[in-house]
Amino acid sequence: MIDEFKKLSPEKQQEVLNFIEFLQFKEIQKQQTLQDKEKEKQISFLEAAKKFIGCVDGGPGDLATNKKYLERYSR
């Protein structure tokens, strides 16, 4: 493999090196994207829903204590 590389002109050798660098760059980007996705997944529900806390006025404070609401689920 190296023998074939050495047979190429200097310009073609540089193209091969550039292509290798490009492939390495793509691999680094892929790894960073995967790491970023994992970081996104690692937030708590509280953090994800923070902007919605307190946005609804009225209604029962806790549905678990509303006996009428829970009656239909016991059937």
mmCIF file of the N, C-alpha and C atoms, coordinates in Angstrom:
data_MODEL
# 
_entry.id   MODEL 
# 
loop_
_atom_site.group_PDB 
_atom_site.id 
_atom_site.type_symbol 
_atom_site.label_atom_id 
_atom_site.label_alt_id 
_atom_site.label_comp_id 
_atom_site.label_asym_id 
_atom_site.label_entity_id 
_atom_site.label_seq_id 
_atom_site.pdbx_PDB_ins_code 
_atom_site.Cartn_x 
_atom_site.Cartn_y 
_atom_site.Cartn_z 
_atom_site.occupancy 
_atom_site.B_iso_or_equiv 
_atom_site.pdbx_formal_charge 
_atom_site.auth_seq_id 
_atom_site.auth_comp_id 
_atom_site.auth_asym_id 
_atom_site.auth_atom_id 
_atom_site.pdbx_PDB_model_num 
ATOM 1   N N  . MET A 1 1  ? 0.825   -1.190 0.000  1.00 0.00 ? 1  MET A N  1 
ATOM 2   C CA . MET A 1 1  ? 0.000   0.000  0.000  1.00 0.00 ? 1  MET A CA 1 
ATOM 3   C C  . MET A 1 1  ? 0.874   1.260  0.000  1.00 0.00 ? 1  MET A C  1 
ATOM 4   N N  . ILE A 1 2  ? 1.886   1.260  0.842  1.00 0.00 ? 2  ILE A N  1 
ATOM 5   C CA . ILE A 1 2  ? 2.788   2.415  0.888  1.00 0.00 ? 2  ILE A CA 1 
ATOM 6   C C  . ILE A 1 2  ? 3.576   2.536  -0.414 1.00 0.00 ? 2  ILE A C  1 
ATOM 7   N N  . ASP A 1 3  ? 3.901   1.399  -1.011 1.00 0.00 ? 3  ASP A N  1 
ATOM 8   C CA . ASP A 1 3  ? 4.627   1.433  -2.287 1.00 0.00 ? 3  ASP A CA 1 
ATOM 9   C C  . ASP A 1 3  ? 3.804   2.134  -3.358 1.00 0.00 ? 3  ASP A C  1 
ATOM 10  N N  . GLU A 1 4  ? 2.495   1.845  -3.382 1.00 0.00 ? 4  GLU A N  1 
ATOM 11  C CA . GLU A 1 4  ? 1.625   2.502  -4.364 1.00 0.00 ? 4  GLU A CA 1 
ATOM 12  C C  . GLU A 1 4  ? 1.567   4.005  -4.101 1.00 0.00 ? 4  GLU A C  1 
ATOM 13  N N  . PHE A 1 5  ? 1.526   4.364  -2.833 1.00 0.00 ? 5  PHE A N  1 
ATOM 14  C CA . PHE A 1 5  ? 1.485   5.784  -2.461 1.00 0.00 ? 5  PHE A CA 1 
ATOM 15  C C  . PHE A 1 5  ? 2.751   6.488  -2.945 1.00 0.00 ? 5  PHE A C  1 
ATOM 16  N N  . LYS A 1 6  ? 3.885   5.856  -2.749 1.00 0.00 ? 6  LYS A N  1 
ATOM 17  C CA . LYS A 1 6  ? 5.167   6.450  -3.148 1.00 0.00 ? 6  LYS A CA 1 
ATOM 18  C C  . LYS A 1 6  ? 5.285   6.608  -4.665 1.00 0.00 ? 6  LYS A C  1 
ATOM 19  N N  . LYS A 1 7  ? 4.580   5.789  -5.411 1.00 0.00 ? 7  LYS A N  1 
ATOM 20  C CA . LYS A 1 7  ? 4.619   5.867  -6.870 1.00 0.00 ? 7  LYS A CA 1 
ATOM 21  C C  . LYS A 1 7  ? 3.832   7.054  -7.416 1.00 0.00 ? 7  LYS A C  1 
ATOM 22  N N  . LEU A 1 8  ? 2.951   7.604  -6.590 1.00 0.00 ? 8  LEU A N  1 
ATOM 23  C CA . LEU A 1 8  ? 2.143   8.738  -7.036 1.00 0.00 ? 8  LEU A CA 1 
ATOM 24  C C  . LEU A 1 8  ? 2.984   10.004 -7.113 1.00 0.00 ? 8  LEU A C  1 
ATOM 25  N N  . SER A 1 9  ? 2.499   10.937 -7.936 1.00 0.00 ? 9  SER A N  1 
ATOM 26  C CA . SER A 1 9  ? 3.170   12.239 -8.013 1.00 0.00 ? 9  SER A CA 1 
ATOM 27  C C  . SER A 1 9  ? 2.963   12.977 -6.680 1.00 0.00 ? 9  SER A C  1 
ATOM 28  N N  . PRO A 1 10 ? 3.801   13.946 -6.391 1.00 0.00 ? 10 PRO A N  1 
ATOM 29  C CA . PRO A 1 10 ? 3.639   14.700 -5.141 1.00 0.00 ? 10 PRO A CA 1 
ATOM 30  C C  . PRO A 1 10 ? 2.252   15.339 -5.003 1.00 0.00 ? 10 PRO A C  1 
ATOM 31  N N  . GLU A 1 11 ? 1.700   15.779 -6.121 1.00 0.00 ? 11 GLU A N  1 
ATOM 32  C CA . GLU A 1 11 ? 0.359   16.381 -6.083 1.00 0.00 ? 11 GLU A CA 1 
ATOM 33  C C  . GLU A 1 11 ? -0.692  15.342 -5.673 1.00 0.00 ? 11 GLU A C  1 
ATOM 34  N N  . LYS A 1 12 ? -0.577  14.144 -6.243 1.00 0.00 ? 12 LYS A N  1 
ATOM 35  C CA . LYS A 1 12 ? -1.533  13.076 -5.916 1.00 0.00 ? 12 LYS A CA 1 
ATOM 36  C C  . LYS A 1 12 ? -1.334  12.595 -4.479 1.00 0.00 ? 12 LYS A C  1 
ATOM 37  N N  . GLN A 1 13 ? -0.090  12.561 -4.039 1.00 0.00 ? 13 GLN A N  1 
ATOM 38  C CA . GLN A 1 13 ? 0.168   12.192 -2.645 1.00 0.00 ? 13 GLN A CA 1 
ATOM 39  C C  . GLN A 1 13 ? -0.501  13.191 -1.704 1.00 0.00 ? 13 GLN A C  1 
ATOM 40  N N  . GLN A 1 14 ? -0.424  14.451 -2.058 1.00 0.00 ? 14 GLN A N  1 
ATOM 41  C CA . GLN A 1 14 ? -1.056  15.480 -1.230 1.00 0.00 ? 14 GLN A CA 1 
ATOM 42  C C  . GLN A 1 14 ? -2.574  15.312 -1.222 1.00 0.00 ? 14 GLN A C  1 
ATOM 43  N N  . GLU A 1 15 ? -3.144  14.945 -2.368 1.00 0.00 ? 15 GLU A N  1 
ATOM 44  C CA . GLU A 1 15 ? -4.585  14.685 -2.430 1.00 0.00 ? 15 GLU A CA 1 
ATOM 45  C C  . GLU A 1 15 ? -4.974  13.550 -1.494 1.00 0.00 ? 15 GLU A C  1 
ATOM 46  N N  . VAL A 1 16 ? -4.166  12.492 -1.486 1.00 0.00 ? 16 VAL A N  1 
ATOM 47  C CA . VAL A 1 16 ? -4.439  11.360 -0.602 1.00 0.00 ? 16 VAL A CA 1 
ATOM 48  C C  . VAL A 1 16 ? -4.385  11.817 0.852  1.00 0.00 ? 16 VAL A C  1 
ATOM 49  N N  . LEU A 1 17 ? -3.367  12.598 1.199  1.00 0.00 ? 17 LEU A N  1 
ATOM 50  C CA . LEU A 1 17 ? -3.245  13.101 2.581  1.00 0.00 ? 17 LEU A CA 1 
ATOM 51  C C  . LEU A 1 17 ? -4.419  14.009 2.939  1.00 0.00 ? 17 LEU A C  1 
ATOM 52  N N  . ASN A 1 18 ? -4.820  14.844 2.001  1.00 0.00 ? 18 ASN A N  1 
ATOM 53  C CA . ASN A 1 18 ? -5.971  15.720 2.236  1.00 0.00 ? 18 ASN A CA 1 
ATOM 54  C C  . ASN A 1 18 ? -7.237  14.896 2.474  1.00 0.00 ? 18 ASN A C  1 
ATOM 55  N N  . PHE A 1 19 ? -7.395  13.833 1.706  1.00 0.00 ? 19 PHE A N  1 
ATOM 56  C CA . PHE A 1 19 ? -8.567  12.981 1.864  1.00 0.00 ? 19 PHE A CA 1 
ATOM 57  C C  . PHE A 1 19 ? -8.557  12.292 3.229  1.00 0.00 ? 19 PHE A C  1 
ATOM 58  N N  . ILE A 1 20 ? -7.399  11.840 3.650  1.00 0.00 ? 20 ILE A N  1 
ATOM 59  C CA . ILE A 1 20 ? -7.289  11.217 4.980  1.00 0.00 ? 20 ILE A CA 1 
ATOM 60  C C  . ILE A 1 20 ? -7.662  12.217 6.067  1.00 0.00 ? 20 ILE A C  1 
ATOM 61  N N  . GLU A 1 21 ? -7.166  13.443 5.956  1.00 0.00 ? 21 GLU A N  1 
ATOM 62  C CA . GLU A 1 21 ? -7.513  14.492 6.918  1.00 0.00 ? 21 GLU A CA 1 
ATOM 63  C C  . GLU A 1 21 ? -9.015  14.762 6.919  1.00 0.00 ? 21 GLU A C  1 
ATOM 64  N N  . PHE A 1 22 ? -9.611  14.767 5.736  1.00 0.00 ? 22 PHE A N  1 
ATOM 65  C CA . PHE A 1 22 ? -11.051 14.974 5.617  1.00 0.00 ? 22 PHE A CA 1 
ATOM 66  C C  . PHE A 1 22 ? -11.818 13.867 6.336  1.00 0.00 ? 22 PHE A C  1 
ATOM 67  N N  . LEU A 1 23 ? -11.404 12.608 6.129  1.00 0.00 ? 23 LEU A N  1 
ATOM 68  C CA . LEU A 1 23 ? -12.067 11.485 6.798  1.00 0.00 ? 23 LEU A CA 1 
ATOM 69  C C  . LEU A 1 23 ? -11.907 11.573 8.316  1.00 0.00 ? 23 LEU A C  1 
ATOM 70  N N  . GLN A 1 24 ? -10.739 11.982 8.771  1.00 0.00 ? 24 GLN A N  1 
ATOM 71  C CA . GLN A 1 24 ? -10.517 12.145 10.210 1.00 0.00 ? 24 GLN A CA 1 
ATOM 72  C C  . GLN A 1 24 ? -11.411 13.252 10.765 1.00 0.00 ? 24 GLN A C  1 
ATOM 73  N N  . PHE A 1 25 ? -11.520 14.344 10.028 1.00 0.00 ? 25 PHE A N  1 
ATOM 74  C CA . PHE A 1 25 ? -12.377 15.455 10.440 1.00 0.00 ? 25 PHE A CA 1 
ATOM 75  C C  . PHE A 1 25 ? -13.835 15.010 10.564 1.00 0.00 ? 25 PHE A C  1 
ATOM 76  N N  . LYS A 1 26 ? -14.298 14.251 9.563  1.00 0.00 ? 26 LYS A N  1 
ATOM 77  C CA . LYS A 1 26 ? -15.680 13.748 9.597  1.00 0.00 ? 26 LYS A CA 1 
ATOM 78  C C  . LYS A 1 26 ? -15.895 12.846 10.807 1.00 0.00 ? 26 LYS A C  1 
ATOM 79  N N  . GLU A 1 27 ? -14.932 12.015 11.134 1.00 0.00 ? 27 GLU A N  1 
ATOM 80  C CA . GLU A 1 27 ? -15.047 11.109 12.276 1.00 0.00 ? 27 GLU A CA 1 
ATOM 81  C C  . GLU A 1 27 ? -15.119 11.892 13.588 1.00 0.00 ? 27 GLU A C  1 
ATOM 82  N N  . ILE A 1 28 ? -14.312 12.941 13.702 1.00 0.00 ? 28 ILE A N  1 
ATOM 83  C CA . ILE A 1 28 ? -14.344 13.792 14.900 1.00 0.00 ? 28 ILE A CA 1 
ATOM 84  C C  . ILE A 1 28 ? -15.702 14.463 15.023 1.00 0.00 ? 28 ILE A C  1 
ATOM 85  N N  . GLN A 1 29 ? -16.222 14.981 13.915 1.00 0.00 ? 29 GLN A N  1 
ATOM 86  C CA . GLN A 1 29 ? -17.547 15.615 13.932 1.00 0.00 ? 29 GLN A CA 1 
ATOM 87  C C  . GLN A 1 29 ? -18.617 14.621 14.350 1.00 0.00 ? 29 GLN A C  1 
ATOM 88  N N  . LYS A 1 30 ? -18.537 13.402 13.839 1.00 0.00 ? 30 LYS A N  1 
ATOM 89  C CA . LYS A 1 30 ? -19.512 12.370 14.180 1.00 0.00 ? 30 LYS A CA 1 
ATOM 90  C C  . LYS A 1 30 ? -19.475 12.073 15.673 1.00 0.00 ? 30 LYS A C  1 
ATOM 91  N N  . GLN A 1 31 ? -18.279 11.955 16.235 1.00 0.00 ? 31 GLN A N  1 
ATOM 92  C CA . GLN A 1 31 ? -18.137 11.685 17.660 1.00 0.00 ? 31 GLN A CA 1 
ATOM 93  C C  . GLN A 1 31 ? -18.680 12.845 18.485 1.00 0.00 ? 31 GLN A C  1 
ATOM 94  N N  . GLN A 1 32 ? -18.411 14.074 18.069 1.00 0.00 ? 32 GLN A N  1 
ATOM 95  C CA . GLN A 1 32 ? -18.911 15.243 18.786 1.00 0.00 ? 32 GLN A CA 1 
ATOM 96  C C  . GLN A 1 32 ? -20.429 15.303 18.736 1.00 0.00 ? 32 GLN A C  1 
ATOM 97  N N  . THR A 1 33 ? -21.015 14.960 17.592 1.00 0.00 ? 33 THR A N  1 
ATOM 98  C CA . THR A 1 33 ? -22.471 14.949 17.457 1.00 0.00 ? 33 THR A CA 1 
ATOM 99  C C  . THR A 1 33 ? -23.078 13.923 18.398 1.00 0.00 ? 33 THR A C  1 
ATOM 100 N N  . LEU A 1 34 ? -22.475 12.745 18.474 1.00 0.00 ? 34 LEU A N  1 
ATOM 101 C CA . LEU A 1 34 ? -22.975 11.717 19.387 1.00 0.00 ? 34 LEU A CA 1 
ATOM 102 C C  . LEU A 1 34 ? -22.865 12.170 20.834 1.00 0.00 ? 34 LEU A C  1 
ATOM 103 N N  . GLN A 1 35 ? -21.763 12.812 21.186 1.00 0.00 ? 35 GLN A N  1 
ATOM 104 C CA . GLN A 1 35 ? -21.588 13.318 22.544 1.00 0.00 ? 35 GLN A CA 1 
ATOM 105 C C  . GLN A 1 35 ? -22.610 14.400 22.856 1.00 0.00 ? 35 GLN A C  1 
ATOM 106 N N  . ASP A 1 36 ? -22.864 15.284 21.892 1.00 0.00 ? 36 ASP A N  1 
ATOM 107 C CA . ASP A 1 36 ? -23.858 16.346 22.088 1.00 0.00 ? 36 ASP A CA 1 
ATOM 108 C C  . ASP A 1 36 ? -25.250 15.758 22.306 1.00 0.00 ? 36 ASP A C  1 
ATOM 109 N N  . LYS A 1 37 ? -25.594 14.716 21.549 1.00 0.00 ? 37 LYS A N  1 
ATOM 110 C CA . LYS A 1 37 ? -26.902 14.084 21.712 1.00 0.00 ? 37 LYS A CA 1 
ATOM 111 C C  . LYS A 1 37 ? -27.027 13.440 23.083 1.00 0.00 ? 37 LYS A C  1 
ATOM 112 N N  . GLU A 1 38 ? -25.956 12.822 23.557 1.00 0.00 ? 38 GLU A N  1 
ATOM 113 C CA . GLU A 1 38 ? -25.983 12.215 24.880 1.00 0.00 ? 38 GLU A CA 1 
ATOM 114 C C  . GLU A 1 38 ? -26.147 13.275 25.959 1.00 0.00 ? 38 GLU A C  1 
ATOM 115 N N  . LYS A 1 39 ? -25.492 14.410 25.789 1.00 0.00 ? 39 LYS A N  1 
ATOM 116 C CA . LYS A 1 39 ? -25.628 15.501 26.752 1.00 0.00 ? 39 LYS A CA 1 
ATOM 117 C C  . LYS A 1 39 ? -27.063 16.016 26.782 1.00 0.00 ? 39 LYS A C  1 
ATOM 118 N N  . GLU A 1 40 ? -27.702 16.106 25.605 1.00 0.00 ? 40 GLU A N  1 
ATOM 119 C CA . GLU A 1 40 ? -29.085 16.553 25.536 1.00 0.00 ? 40 GLU A CA 1 
ATOM 120 C C  . GLU A 1 40 ? -30.002 15.598 26.287 1.00 0.00 ? 40 GLU A C  1 
ATOM 121 N N  . LYS A 1 41 ? -29.744 14.308 26.198 1.00 0.00 ? 41 LYS A N  1 
ATOM 122 C CA . LYS A 1 41 ? -30.573 13.310 26.843 1.00 0.00 ? 41 LYS A CA 1 
ATOM 123 C C  . LYS A 1 41 ? -30.413 13.319 28.364 1.00 0.00 ? 41 LYS A C  1 
ATOM 124 N N  . GLN A 1 42 ? -29.335 13.860 28.864 1.00 0.00 ? 42 GLN A N  1 
ATOM 125 C CA . GLN A 1 42 ? -29.030 13.766 30.271 1.00 0.00 ? 42 GLN A CA 1 
ATOM 126 C C  . GLN A 1 42 ? -29.540 14.949 31.086 1.00 0.00 ? 42 GLN A C  1 
ATOM 127 N N  . ILE A 1 43 ? -30.709 15.452 30.751 1.00 0.00 ? 43 ILE A N  1 
ATOM 128 C CA . ILE A 1 43 ? -31.301 16.495 31.581 1.00 0.00 ? 43 ILE A CA 1 
ATOM 129 C C  . ILE A 1 43 ? -32.505 15.908 32.309 1.00 0.00 ? 43 ILE A C  1 
ATOM 130 N N  . SER A 1 44 ? -32.795 16.455 33.451 1.00 0.00 ? 44 SER A N  1 
ATOM 131 C CA . SER A 1 44 ? -33.917 15.951 34.229 1.00 0.00 ? 44 SER A CA 1 
ATOM 132 C C  . SER A 1 44 ? -35.238 16.457 33.642 1.00 0.00 ? 44 SER A C  1 
ATOM 133 N N  . PHE A 1 45 ? -36.306 15.804 34.053 1.00 0.00 ? 45 PHE A N  1 
ATOM 134 C CA . PHE A 1 45 ? -37.626 16.242 33.609 1.00 0.00 ? 45 PHE A CA 1 
ATOM 135 C C  . PHE A 1 45 ? -37.885 17.665 34.088 1.00 0.00 ? 45 PHE A C  1 
ATOM 136 N N  . LEU A 1 46 ? -37.472 17.956 35.303 1.00 0.00 ? 46 LEU A N  1 
ATOM 137 C CA . LEU A 1 46 ? -37.666 19.297 35.847 1.00 0.00 ? 46 LEU A CA 1 
ATOM 138 C C  . LEU A 1 46 ? -37.002 20.339 34.948 1.00 0.00 ? 46 LEU A C  1 
ATOM 139 N N  . GLU A 1 47 ? -35.791 20.067 34.511 1.00 0.00 ? 47 GLU A N  1 
ATOM 140 C CA . GLU A 1 47 ? -35.101 21.002 33.631 1.00 0.00 ? 47 GLU A CA 1 
ATOM 141 C C  . GLU A 1 47 ? -35.827 21.141 32.287 1.00 0.00 ? 47 GLU A C  1 
ATOM 142 N N  . ALA A 1 48 ? -36.302 20.026 31.749 1.00 0.00 ? 48 ALA A N  1 
ATOM 143 C CA . ALA A 1 48 ? -36.981 20.057 30.454 1.00 0.00 ? 48 ALA A CA 1 
ATOM 144 C C  . ALA A 1 48 ? -38.318 20.787 30.525 1.00 0.00 ? 48 ALA A C  1 
ATOM 145 N N  . ALA A 1 49 ? -39.008 20.686 31.664 1.00 0.00 ? 49 ALA A N  1 
ATOM 146 C CA . ALA A 1 49 ? -40.344 21.273 31.799 1.00 0.00 ? 49 ALA A CA 1 
ATOM 147 C C  . ALA A 1 49 ? -40.352 22.606 32.532 1.00 0.00 ? 49 ALA A C  1 
ATOM 148 N N  . LYS A 1 50 ? -39.202 23.118 32.849 1.00 0.00 ? 50 LYS A N  1 
ATOM 149 C CA . LYS A 1 50 ? -39.092 24.339 33.658 1.00 0.00 ? 50 LYS A CA 1 
ATOM 150 C C  . LYS A 1 50 ? -39.919 25.500 33.093 1.00 0.00 ? 50 LYS A C  1 
ATOM 151 N N  . LYS A 1 51 ? -39.914 25.656 31.785 1.00 0.00 ? 51 LYS A N  1 
ATOM 152 C CA . LYS A 1 51 ? -40.632 26.797 31.203 1.00 0.00 ? 51 LYS A CA 1 
ATOM 153 C C  . LYS A 1 51 ? -42.151 26.661 31.323 1.00 0.00 ? 51 LYS A C  1 
ATOM 154 N N  . PHE A 1 52 ? -42.638 25.450 31.612 1.00 0.00 ? 52 PHE A N  1 
ATOM 155 C CA . PHE A 1 52 ? -44.079 25.243 31.728 1.00 0.00 ? 52 PHE A CA 1 
ATOM 156 C C  . PHE A 1 52 ? -44.582 25.297 33.171 1.00 0.00 ? 52 PHE A C  1 
ATOM 157 N N  . ILE A 1 53 ? -43.680 25.292 34.127 1.00 0.00 ? 53 ILE A N  1 
ATOM 158 C CA . ILE A 1 53 ? -44.084 25.304 35.534 1.00 0.00 ? 53 ILE A CA 1 
ATOM 159 C C  . ILE A 1 53 ? -44.809 26.608 35.834 1.00 0.00 ? 53 ILE A C  1 
ATOM 160 N N  . GLY A 1 54 ? -46.011 26.475 36.380 1.00 0.00 ? 54 GLY A N  1 
ATOM 161 C CA . GLY A 1 54 ? -46.795 27.638 36.756 1.00 0.00 ? 54 GLY A CA 1 
ATOM 162 C C  . GLY A 1 54 ? -47.512 28.318 35.606 1.00 0.00 ? 54 GLY A C  1 
ATOM 163 N N  . CYS A 1 55 ? -47.566 27.718 34.428 1.00 0.00 ? 55 CYS A N  1 
ATOM 164 C CA . CYS A 1 55 ? -48.192 28.379 33.282 1.00 0.00 ? 55 CYS A CA 1 
ATOM 165 C C  . CYS A 1 55 ? -49.709 28.172 33.247 1.00 0.00 ? 55 CYS A C  1 
ATOM 166 N N  . VAL A 1 56 ? -50.255 27.263 34.078 1.00 0.00 ? 56 VAL A N  1 
ATOM 167 C CA . VAL A 1 56 ? -51.690 27.005 34.100 1.00 0.00 ? 56 VAL A CA 1 
ATOM 168 C C  . VAL A 1 56 ? -52.263 27.553 35.402 1.00 0.00 ? 56 VAL A C  1 
ATOM 169 N N  . ASP A 1 57 ? -53.291 28.376 35.272 1.00 0.00 ? 57 ASP A N  1 
ATOM 170 C CA . ASP A 1 57 ? -53.963 28.917 36.461 1.00 0.00 ? 57 ASP A CA 1 
ATOM 171 C C  . ASP A 1 57 ? -55.232 28.130 36.717 1.00 0.00 ? 57 ASP A C  1 
ATOM 172 N N  . GLY A 1 58 ? -55.559 27.891 37.975 1.00 0.00 ? 58 GLY A N  1 
ATOM 173 C CA . GLY A 1 58 ? -56.781 27.186 38.333 1.00 0.00 ? 58 GLY A CA 1 
ATOM 174 C C  . GLY A 1 58 ? -56.624 25.687 38.243 1.00 0.00 ? 58 GLY A C  1 
ATOM 175 N N  . GLY A 1 59 ? -57.732 24.969 38.436 1.00 0.00 ? 59 GLY A N  1 
ATOM 176 C CA . GLY A 1 59 ? -57.704 23.512 38.405 1.00 0.00 ? 59 GLY A CA 1 
ATOM 177 C C  . GLY A 1 59 ? -57.255 22.953 39.747 1.00 0.00 ? 59 GLY A C  1 
ATOM 178 N N  . PRO A 1 60 ? -57.450 21.661 39.946 1.00 0.00 ? 60 PRO A N  1 
ATOM 179 C CA . PRO A 1 60 ? -57.041 21.077 41.214 1.00 0.00 ? 60 PRO A CA 1 
ATOM 180 C C  . PRO A 1 60 ? -55.518 21.111 41.359 1.00 0.00 ? 60 PRO A C  1 
ATOM 181 N N  . GLY A 1 61 ? -55.078 21.294 42.567 1.00 0.00 ? 61 GLY A N  1 
ATOM 182 C CA . GLY A 1 61 ? -53.645 21.358 42.819 1.00 0.00 ? 61 GLY A CA 1 
ATOM 183 C C  . GLY A 1 61 ? -52.967 20.024 42.584 1.00 0.00 ? 61 GLY A C  1 
ATOM 184 N N  . ASP A 1 62 ? -53.647 18.936 42.942 1.00 0.00 ? 62 ASP A N  1 
ATOM 185 C CA . ASP A 1 62 ? -53.056 17.609 42.806 1.00 0.00 ? 62 ASP A CA 1 
ATOM 186 C C  . ASP A 1 62 ? -54.159 16.646 42.424 1.00 0.00 ? 62 ASP A C  1 
ATOM 187 N N  . LEU A 1 63 ? -54.123 16.076 41.238 1.00 0.00 ? 63 LEU A N  1 
ATOM 188 C CA . LEU A 1 63 ? -55.179 15.186 40.772 1.00 0.00 ? 63 LEU A CA 1 
ATOM 189 C C  . LEU A 1 63 ? -55.258 13.904 41.592 1.00 0.00 ? 63 LEU A C  1 
ATOM 190 N N  . ALA A 1 64 ? -54.203 13.528 42.273 1.00 0.00 ? 64 ALA A N  1 
ATOM 191 C CA . ALA A 1 64 ? -54.205 12.312 43.085 1.00 0.00 ? 64 ALA A CA 1 
ATOM 192 C C  . ALA A 1 64 ? -55.139 12.461 44.285 1.00 0.00 ? 64 ALA A C  1 
ATOM 193 N N  . THR A 1 65 ? -55.440 13.686 44.685 1.00 0.00 ? 65 THR A N  1 
ATOM 194 C CA . THR A 1 65 ? -56.345 13.884 45.822 1.00 0.00 ? 65 THR A CA 1 
ATOM 195 C C  . THR A 1 65 ? -57.772 14.163 45.365 1.00 0.00 ? 65 THR A C  1 
ATOM 196 N N  . ASN A 1 66 ? -58.016 14.220 44.091 1.00 0.00 ? 66 ASN A N  1 
ATOM 197 C CA . ASN A 1 66 ? -59.338 14.495 43.545 1.00 0.00 ? 66 ASN A CA 1 
ATOM 198 C C  . ASN A 1 66 ? -60.050 13.150 43.327 1.00 0.00 ? 66 ASN A C  1 
ATOM 199 N N  . LYS A 1 67 ? -60.834 12.732 44.289 1.00 0.00 ? 67 LYS A N  1 
ATOM 200 C CA . LYS A 1 67 ? -61.479 11.408 44.265 1.00 0.00 ? 67 LYS A CA 1 
ATOM 201 C C  . LYS A 1 67 ? -62.373 11.227 43.031 1.00 0.00 ? 67 LYS A C  1 
ATOM 202 N N  . LYS A 1 68 ? -63.134 12.241 42.641 1.00 0.00 ? 68 LYS A N  1 
ATOM 203 C CA . LYS A 1 68 ? -64.021 12.110 41.482 1.00 0.00 ? 68 LYS A CA 1 
ATOM 204 C C  . LYS A 1 68 ? -63.221 11.855 40.211 1.00 0.00 ? 68 LYS A C  1 
ATOM 205 N N  . TYR A 1 69 ? -62.113 12.501 40.072 1.00 0.00 ? 69 TYR A N  1 
ATOM 206 C CA . TYR A 1 69 ? -61.277 12.324 38.890 1.00 0.00 ? 69 TYR A CA 1 
ATOM 207 C C  . TYR A 1 69 ? -60.757 10.900 38.828 1.00 0.00 ? 69 TYR A C  1 
ATOM 208 N N  . LEU A 1 70 ? -60.389 10.327 39.945 1.00 0.00 ? 70 LEU A N  1 
ATOM 209 C CA . LEU A 1 70 ? -59.797 8.998  39.975 1.00 0.00 ? 70 LEU A CA 1 
ATOM 210 C C  . LEU A 1 70 ? -60.831 7.874  39.871 1.00 0.00 ? 70 LEU A C  1 
ATOM 211 N N  . GLU A 1 71 ? -62.128 8.166  40.113 1.00 0.00 ? 71 GLU A N  1 
ATOM 212 C CA . GLU A 1 71 ? -63.163 7.118  40.089 1.00 0.00 ? 71 GLU A CA 1 
ATOM 213 C C  . GLU A 1 71 ? -63.239 6.417  38.737 1.00 0.00 ? 71 GLU A C  1 
ATOM 214 N N  . ARG A 1 72 ? -63.163 7.134  37.648 1.00 0.00 ? 72 ARG A N  1 
ATOM 215 C CA . ARG A 1 72 ? -63.296 6.511  36.334 1.00 0.00 ? 72 ARG A CA 1 
ATOM 216 C C  . ARG A 1 72 ? -62.130 5.586  35.998 1.00 0.00 ? 72 ARG A C  1 
ATOM 217 N N  . TYR A 1 73 ? -61.021 5.687  36.672 1.00 0.00 ? 73 TYR A N  1 
ATOM 218 C CA . TYR A 1 73 ? -59.887 4.809  36.411 1.00 0.00 ? 73 TYR A CA 1 
ATOM 219 C C  . TYR A 1 73 ? -59.937 3.506  37.214 1.00 0.00 ? 73 TYR A C  1 
ATOM 220 N N  . SER A 1 74 ? -60.854 3.419  38.154 1.00 0.00 ? 74 SER A N  1 
ATOM 221 C CA . SER A 1 74 ? -60.949 2.201  38.963 1.00 0.00 ? 74 SER A CA 1 
ATOM 222 C C  . SER A 1 74 ? -61.779 1.133  38.284 1.00 0.00 ? 74 SER A C  1 
ATOM 223 N N  . ARG A 1 75 ? -62.368 1.405  37.174 1.00 0.00 ? 75 ARG A N  1 
ATOM 224 C CA . ARG A 1 75 ? -63.242 0.440  36.472 1.00 0.00 ? 75 ARG A CA 1 
ATOM 225 C C  . ARG A 1 75 ? -62.478 -0.405 35.523 1.00 0.00 ? 75 ARG A C  1 
# 
